[in-house]
Amino acid sequence: MGLHERGSFVIVTTAANTLVAQVHSRMPAVLGREREVAWLAGDDPAGLLGPVPAEVMTSTAVGSRVNDPANDDPSLIAPLAQTQWW
């Protein structure tokens, strides 16, 4: 049985960019659209994966309820008021 048949997946991580590094040392590696063909062709993955440039990302503080998988509602991604941060 292959991975697809079991519904499994992996998340490949890489060193965090400067934005994510504020909260964690690793982040998901993101394969940019321009590199999809090379990935599917079997090119060396080390040269294809890396952190997304911090300049194209934003961060938003959210509540700690996001840490519990039992919670599943839109309020999980609602931004906290700045006075509620940490």
N, C-alpha and C positions, 0 to 999 in steps of 0.2 A: 504494500500500500504506500503510495507516495505522499508527500507532505500535503499536496493540494487536496487529496482525498480525505485527509484527516482534518482539514480546515486549519492547519497550523501555519504559522508565519514566524519570522524573526525580525528584530529591529537591529540594524547594524548601527553601532555608535562610533563617534569620533570625538576628538578633543573639542571642547566648547569654544564657540566664538566669544568675542568680548562681551556681548550682551548676555548670553546664557551663562557665562563664567561667573556672573554675579550671584548665581544661585546653585550652580552645579559644574563639575569639572568635565562632564561628558554631555553630548547631545546626539540626537539621531542624525546619522549621515543622510544627506539629501542628494538625490541624483537629479541634477538639473535636466530640463528637457533636451538641451543640446547634447547631453551625454547618453540619452536613452538608447540610441542606435548602437553606440559603442558597447554599452553594457550588454545589450541583447546579442551582440556579435561575439561576446566572450572576451573582449579586451581586458587587459589587466585592471581589476577592480581598484587596486590601490591608487591609481592615478585618476579614478573617476569619482570617488567618494570623498567628501570632505564637508566641513561645516558651511552652512549658508552664511554669506557675508552679513555681519551684524547690521549693516546699513539698510538691508531690505526687510528687517524684522522689527517688530515692536514687542513690548512686554506690558502686561497688565497684571496687577496684583489681584488675586482672587482669594476667597475664603478657604479655610482648612477643610471644609466639607468635601472638597474635590479629592481628598486623599482616601476617601472611603468608597469602595466599589459598590456598596449598597445604595449609595446616592446616585441618582440618574435623572436629573432634571435641568432645565435651562438656567436656573439660578446659579449653577456651579461655575459658570463662566462670566457671571455678572461682576463687573469691576468693583473692588472695594473702594470706599471713600479713603482718601489719603490718610485720614486720621486713624483708620483701622489697620494700616500696614504694620506688621510685626508688632 
